[in-house]
Amino acid sequence: MNAKAEKLAKNWQYDWYGFWYAVERYTGRPFDISEYVDESWLPPDKKKLIEYLKKAPYMMASSNQLEKCSDCDEKINTLVFHSDGVFCWPDNLAHDVDKHYFRLPDRFVNLIRERNYETPPADEVDMENVDWP
Ligand SMILES: [Zn+2]
């Protein structure tokens, strides 16, 4: 177990996640990957959580150009963003969780489970009021 990642996941107070460049501006502390990556975080519904991240409505797509992930060879989209009306996150978060063991905040996981892994339709997401970092 990674106690630092556990603590961060419990205490994450923002409605955005996965915008690593914004972490220091909001938390006052530099982004420390060891607080986010937890190889022992293996909830039984992890695949369904990742599917939710991928299928939630797009809030913005500023490019459809794929770039190579900085940690592996997979091509990922770094300029596409999702929102489910509560949280917002970049498209590559699903990849980070799936391939690089990033852990999701507890509040986010709880919301996804409460919704039974169903994302809202795009026209029900109020994109104007999303907590964008
Ligand atoms: Zn990767």
Residues whose N, C-alpha, C, O or C-beta is under 5 A from the ligand:
A	BS01	ZN	C69 D71 C72 E74 K99
